C-alpha cells in the first residue's frame, strides 16, 4: 500500500489534487481470534503530526505538513485546508509577509505543531512552523480561515519545525469574554524572539489587535518565561520540549524534557543528558510568580526511567482508586518514560508505564514551597536563574492554593517526584498513552514505536496484583511509531491512533474475536463477558437480558458445563433416550432442542435440572456415520428456542461394531462389541449371534 501512496508525494502546488485515502485495514490481533478491520485515513503526502477530536460531534481534525483535514468519526474526509508551502526563510524576522527580508526566500513546508479546539468560539487553532510560527483560526464546521494574526511579535510563537514539542492549554475565563492560552514551546536558541512559556489572550475576534498578547505586561514583569541568554551561551543546545499540558483544579501543568545542565558538560563534544520535569502555574497568575518545576520519573528494580514520552490525565476506576486510597473523581496522571537520560530524539526502547496521583504531586510541591518560605535552601533552578538565590524566610501561610509572591520564585524541586511503575516494556518501545475507567476497571492503552497498541488492565498498584497486558495489536505500518495524540471517541467505543502516515480508528474492545466462553473470559479483557444463550463474547450492554441470572458470564467458572448419559450408542440403535445435565444455565423455559452437529435436531424436554432428548433414528444416523470407521464423534449441542443459537456442547460418539473384521479388534475396542464365532461378524447386539455358535466379548 505505501509504495503506491509514495508515488503521489510532492505534487506541484499549482495543480495539486489531494486525495484523502480512506482504507480499511485488516489487522490481526496478536493474541487470538479473527482479524479485525480498522478504519483508517491516509493522505497521500503523509506527514501527519496532530489529532484533535470534538468532544460532542466526534469529528476528527488532523494536522499534517501543509494541510489540515476534517474527517467524520469513521474517518471519511469531509474538508481540507491548505496551510503551505509558504514563501519563507526562517532567518526572516519578522516574516517576509510583514516586511522585506534580505535572505533568500523559498517554498517552505509548514509543519503543524499545535492543533487545539477552542470550543467557546467554535474554532480550531492550528499553529505551524513557517512565518516564525504563526497560527491560523479555522471555523470548525468547514475549516474556513477566520484569521491569521501575523503582524506583531506576540503572533510569532516559534520557528522550530519539530512537531510533538509544543503544547497548549486553553483556560476559559470565568470573568470575561476572553480565554487564555498557555503555550510551551522550544525556541531553538532564539530567546530574544520567543518565550519558552507564556500565557496569551485568546480574543473572540480573530482580527483583534490584542490576540495572542501577553495576559499581563509591564516594564518589569509579564506573563512569560524566557530562557536566559547566559544559559544559551553556556549550553547552546539547551531547550525545553513540551510533551503534554493539562489543567487540574486551579493549576495548569506541563510535562517537559530539557537538557540536564547538571550532568551535561558545557563543551559541545561531551555527551548530552536530559531530564524530565513537571511544571506548574496557577491559571490566574498573570505574573508567573507561582512557577514551580520538579524533576519527574520512575524507577523499577533499580532501573531509572527519566525520558518522558507522553502523559494522559484521567480518573481511576473504583478498584484502582481503592488501591491508591483516593476517590474515583480525583485526577491521576498516566505517563510513559523511556529508560535513562540520553538520546532525546531516539530514546531506548526499554520503557515504563507509570502512574502519579495529582494529590501526591501537589503535596510535594506544597512541601517544597513551605520549606523555601521557612528560609531553607535555595531556589534551585540553575537553567533559569544564573546565580543561586537563597530562599527567604517569611511568616506566610502556604496552603494548597498558594500562588506565589514576588520573592521565593521561580522555584525548582531538588528531589525527583517518583511515579508508581505499572508495566515495563522491553520489546516494542512505548510512545504514547491514554486511559479510562470502564465499569470500575482502569484500562490503559499505549502506542509503540513499531505501530502496535497494548491494552493494559490497571486495577491495583500492589506488587502482588500487577498490571496485566491482555492484548497487543498491530494498528499501523510497522515502520511508523504511534504518535502522542492517542484520543478516545466521545462515546468511548473507539480510540484513535496517529502515525506519520495514517489515522486509525481502533475499537476499545474486540470481544467478538473470542469464539468460546473459555477464550472470552480467559482473555481478561474487562469489556468482555459471555452472553450465554446467544453463544457470543460481548459487552454486557450488548447482551439481551444480561441482568437476569446466568444469562451473562463474567468469570470462567460461570461457563456452561454439559454432560450426557449415555456418552455413546451404536449406529444400529435408534431413538435412544439421552439424559443431559447442564450447569450454569439460565432459565430455559422458552425451550431447547438437541442438535447433533447440525445433521439432525430432536426436541428437548426439561425436567428440573435435566434435559431429555432422543438420539436420531437409524435412518438419520447413516449420513452422520457413513465411511467414518468404527466410531464417529460429534458435538451434541443444546440449542435455545428463544435465540435460535446453540449455547452448550458435549462430545457424543456413534460407534460401529460391524467394521471390525477380526475377533481381537472387535472385542478389544472401547465399545461393547461382540464377535460371532462362526459367522465372523462383529456386532453390538449379542442376540445377533445364534445361540448354538456362541459369542466372544472378551479376549478368549
HUHUNOR-V337796 format. One record per helix or strand. SS is the DSSP state (H for helix, E for strand). FROM is the first residue (numbers start at 1). TO is the last residue. If there is no record, write none. Layout:
BEGIN
ss-><SS & SS>
from-><FROM & FROM>
to-><TO & TO>
END
This chain:
BEGIN
ss-><H & E & E & E & E & E & E & E & E & E & E & E & H & E & E & E & H & E & E & E & E & E & E & E & H & E & E & E & E & E & H & E & E & H & E & E & E & E & E & E & E & E & H & E & E & E & E & H & H & E & H & E & H & E & H & E & E & E & E & E & E & E & H & E & E & H & H & E & E & H & E>
from-><2 & 20 & 29 & 36 & 48 & 60 & 67 & 77 & 86 & 106 & 111 & 114 & 119 & 123 & 135 & 145 & 153 & 167 & 179 & 197 & 214 & 217 & 222 & 224 & 229 & 240 & 251 & 274 & 292 & 303 & 318 & 331 & 351 & 358 & 378 & 390 & 411 & 417 & 420 & 430 & 441 & 452 & 463 & 468 & 487 & 494 & 503 & 511 & 517 & 529 & 532 & 536 & 540 & 552 & 556 & 561 & 568 & 577 & 592 & 600 & 605 & 610 & 618 & 631 & 646 & 657 & 663 & 674 & 681 & 686 & 695>
to-><6 & 27 & 29 & 43 & 53 & 65 & 71 & 82 & 88 & 108 & 111 & 118 & 121 & 127 & 139 & 147 & 155 & 171 & 184 & 202 & 214 & 217 & 222 & 225 & 234 & 248 & 259 & 282 & 300 & 315 & 324 & 340 & 357 & 373 & 378 & 390 & 412 & 418 & 425 & 438 & 448 & 457 & 465 & 474 & 488 & 498 & 507 & 513 & 522 & 531 & 534 & 538 & 542 & 553 & 558 & 565 & 570 & 583 & 596 & 603 & 607 & 614 & 625 & 640 & 655 & 659 & 667 & 676 & 683 & 688 & 696>
END
